[in-house]
């Protein structure tokens, strides 16, 4: 996780429409975000491999994944991430696929 990506996640997660759709409170969302930030490994983005995708925000996620040597990117936006991520050996999983792998103990797919 890097600072810019953390700010982006926080901004999106705390949008009123997302809070309403979750059925939770903004305090609940903040608690989850703070927990994720506390356990996330900090990544210094030294090299930006741009452009990688059609969206600069996707490039920001990919830059962190590449520089942080991530095994996978977990997203519902598979089609926009897959090609660029796979060029760097990074798997792209949906949240569902990630949780299934995690529950099966497939640590190579759920780190």
C-alpha positions in Angstrom: 0.0 0.0 0.0 1.3 3.5 -0.7 -0.1 6.8 0.5 -1.9 7.8 -2.7 -3.6 4.4 -3.1 -4.7 4.5 0.6 -6.2 7.9 0.0 -8.0 6.7 -3.1 -9.4 3.7 -1.3 -10.6 5.8 1.6 -12.2 8.3 -0.7 -14.1 5.7 -2.6 -15.1 3.6 0.3 -16.5 6.5 2.3 -18.7 7.9 -0.5 -22.3 8.2 0.8 -23.6 5.9 -1.9 -21.1 3.1 -1.0 -21.9 3.5 2.7 -25.6 3.2 1.9 -25.2 0.2 -0.3 -23.1 -1.6 2.4 -25.8 -1.3 5.1 -23.0 -0.2 7.5 -22.1 3.1 9.0 -19.2 5.4 7.9 -17.6 4.5 11.3 -17.7 0.8 10.4 -16.1 1.6 7.0 -13.4 3.7 8.7 -12.6 0.9 11.2 -12.1 -1.6 8.4 -10.0 0.8 6.4 -7.8 1.6 9.4 -7.4 -2.1 10.1 -6.3 -2.7 6.5 -3.9 0.2 6.6 -2.4 -1.1 9.8 -1.6 -4.5 8.3 -0.7 -3.4 4.8 3.0 -3.4 3.8 4.2 0.0 2.8 5.3 0.2 -0.8 7.6 2.9 -2.3 6.7 3.3 -6.0 10.2 3.8 -7.5 9.3 2.9 -11.1 6.1 3.8 -12.9 5.4 1.6 -15.9 2.9 3.9 -17.6 0.7 3.8 -19.4 -0.5 0.3 -18.5 -4.3 0.7 -18.8 -7.0 3.0 -20.0 -7.4 4.5 -16.5 -4.8 6.4 -14.4 -6.3 5.0 -11.2 -5.8 1.5 -12.5 -2.2 2.4 -13.3 -1.7 3.6 -9.7 -2.9 0.2 -8.4 -0.6 -1.6 -10.8 2.4 0.6 -9.9 1.9 -0.4 -6.3 1.5 -4.1 -7.1 4.5 -4.1 -9.4 6.8 -2.2 -7.0 5.5 -4.2 -4.1 6.1 -7.5 -5.8 2.5 -8.5 -5.3 1.3 -12.0 -6.2 -2.1 -10.8 -7.1 -4.5 -7.9 -7.6 -8.0 -8.5 -6.2 -10.6 -6.6 -8.1 -14.0 -7.0 -9.8 -12.5 -5.2 -12.8 -10.7 -8.2 -14.2 -10.8 -7.2 -17.9 -9.0 -3.9 -17.4 -6.3 -5.3 -15.1 -5.5 -8.7 -16.4 -3.4 -8.0 -19.5 -1.2 -5.4 -17.8 -0.8 -7.3 -14.6 0.0 -10.6 -16.2 2.9 -9.0 -18.1 4.5 -8.6 -14.7 3.6 -12.0 -13.4 0.8 -10.7 -11.2 -2.4 -12.8 -11.1 -5.8 -11.0 -11.2 -8.5 -12.4 -9.0 -12.1 -11.4 -8.2 -12.8 -11.0 -4.5 -14.8 -14.2 -4.7 -12.0 -16.2 -6.3 -9.6 -14.8 -3.7 -11.8 -15.9 -0.8 -12.4 -19.3 -2.3 -8.6 -19.8 -2.6 -8.0 -18.5 0.9 -10.6 -20.9 2.4 -9.1 -23.8 0.5 -5.7 -23.0 1.9 -4.2 -22.2 -1.5 -1.7 -19.8 0.0 0.0 -19.2 -3.3 -3.2 -17.6 -4.6 -4.3 -15.9 -1.4 -1.4 -14.0 0.0 
